[in-house]
Amino acid sequence: DQDDQHEYDGDHLILPFGGGGALLQKLAAGLDIRMRCTVRAIHHDDGGVKLDTSAGVLKADAVVCTLPLGVLQLAPEDGGVLFSPPLPDAKQQALERLGYGILNKVALFFDTAFWKHDTDFFGRVVPSPKQRGKYFLFFNLHAASGQPVLLALAAGAAAAELELLDDESVTQQAVAALRSMFGERNVPEPLRTMVTRWGGDKFARGSYSYVAVGGSGRDY
């Protein structure tokens, strides 16, 4: 329970219907949104910006680039984006110094909240150092959402290993972790599950950045 001191202070809420996507749809109402339009290159000069995309060329006065760090770190031939002219040296060096990793979540939807915790999350001591990062922390969404839902976290090597498994195998592992904590008879099968695989998402390549050895906060 290493994150007890980081319980959510103040007012907060969960969007149970539609999640963050519902908020984005509201904000995007009336805008010209191009879906399934992958940007391959960004050409810019004093005359404006030209985007080479999978749906043709788009021209604009300016572009706001919000690509994930994992995509920005890739060479164009490996799935990254070509900048022409290249990004300034200072930006390229910062991109090289920052680290990028994977954190995956397994959402487990149950019929009832068997865990009895009223904290926002609770931890698990894994049986072996080799399993470090494997379902080591569970987010308890019951208090905030009113729904009996747990989010199991997998980090580091465990998050990468998760992406090699199908949803059923991942679910079995997460449920086994819960049963090791609460007892075999006390943990039912979940009604449904959702599994993230951020490392394998070619538009994300991971899910969090960190200051790697040799880097600093200035790189952000």
Secondary structure in CASP SS format (residue, H / E / C, confidence):
PFRMAT SS
TARGET T0000
AUTHOR 0000-0000-0000
METHOD secondary structure of the structure
MODEL  1
D C 1.00
Q C 1.00
D C 1.00
D H 1.00
Q H 1.00
H H 1.00
E C 1.00
Y C 1.00
D C 1.00
G C 1.00
D C 1.00
H C 1.00
L C 1.00
I C 1.00
L C 1.00
P C 1.00
F C 1.00
G C 1.00
G H 1.00
G H 1.00
G H 1.00
A H 1.00
L H 1.00
L H 1.00
Q H 1.00
K H 1.00
L H 1.00
A C 1.00
A C 1.00
G C 1.00
L C 1.00
D C 1.00
I C 1.00
R C 1.00
M C 1.00
R C 1.00
C C 1.00
T C 1.00
V E 1.00
R E 1.00
A E 1.00
I E 1.00
H E 1.00
H E 1.00
D E 1.00
D C 1.00
G C 1.00
G E 1.00
V E 1.00
K E 1.00
L E 1.00
D E 1.00
T E 1.00
S C 1.00
A C 1.00
G E 1.00
V E 1.00
L E 1.00
K E 1.00
A E 1.00
D C 1.00
A C 1.00
V C 1.00
V C 1.00
C C 1.00
T C 1.00
L C 1.00
P C 1.00
L H 1.00
G H 1.00
V H 1.00
L H 1.00
Q C 1.00
L C 1.00
A C 1.00
P H 1.00
E H 1.00
D H 1.00
G C 1.00
G C 1.00
V C 1.00
L E 1.00
F E 1.00
S E 1.00
P C 1.00
P C 1.00
L C 1.00
P C 1.00
D H 1.00
A H 1.00
K H 1.00
Q H 1.00
Q H 1.00
A H 1.00
L H 1.00
E H 1.00
R H 1.00
L E 1.00
G E 1.00
Y E 1.00
G E 1.00
I C 1.00
L E 1.00
N E 1.00
K E 1.00
V E 1.00
A E 1.00
L E 1.00
F E 1.00
F C 1.00
D C 1.00
T C 1.00
A C 1.00
F C 1.00
W C 1.00
K C 1.00
H C 1.00
D C 1.00
T C 1.00
D C 1.00
F E 1.00
F E 1.00
G E 1.00
R C 1.00
V C 1.00
V C 1.00
P C 1.00
S C 1.00
P H 1.00
K H 1.00
Q H 1.00
R C 1.00
G C 1.00
K E 1.00
Y E 1.00
F E 1.00
L E 1.00
F E 1.00
F E 1.00
N E 1.00
L C 1.00
H H 1.00
A H 1.00
A H 1.00
S H 1.00
G C 1.00
Q C 1.00
P C 1.00
V E 1.00
L E 1.00
L E 1.00
A E 1.00
L E 1.00
A E 1.00
A E 1.00
G H 1.00
A H 1.00
A H 1.00
A H 1.00
A H 1.00
E H 1.00
L H 1.00
E C 1.00
L C 1.00
L C 1.00
D C 1.00
D H 1.00
E H 1.00
S H 1.00
V H 1.00
T H 1.00
Q H 1.00
Q H 1.00
A H 1.00
V H 1.00
A H 1.00
A H 1.00
L H 1.00
R H 1.00
S H 1.00
M H 1.00
F H 1.00
G C 1.00
E H 1.00
R H 1.00
N H 1.00
V C 1.00
P C 1.00
E C 1.00
P C 1.00
L C 1.00
R E 1.00
T E 1.00
M E 1.00
V E 1.00
T C 1.00
R C 1.00
W C 1.00
G C 1.00
G C 1.00
D C 1.00
K C 1.00
F C 1.00
A C 1.00
R C 1.00
G C 1.00
S C 1.00
Y E 1.00
S E 1.00
Y E 1.00
V E 1.00
A C 1.00
V C 1.00
G C 1.00
G C 1.00
S C 1.00
G H 1.00
R H 1.00
D H 1.00
Y C 1.00
END
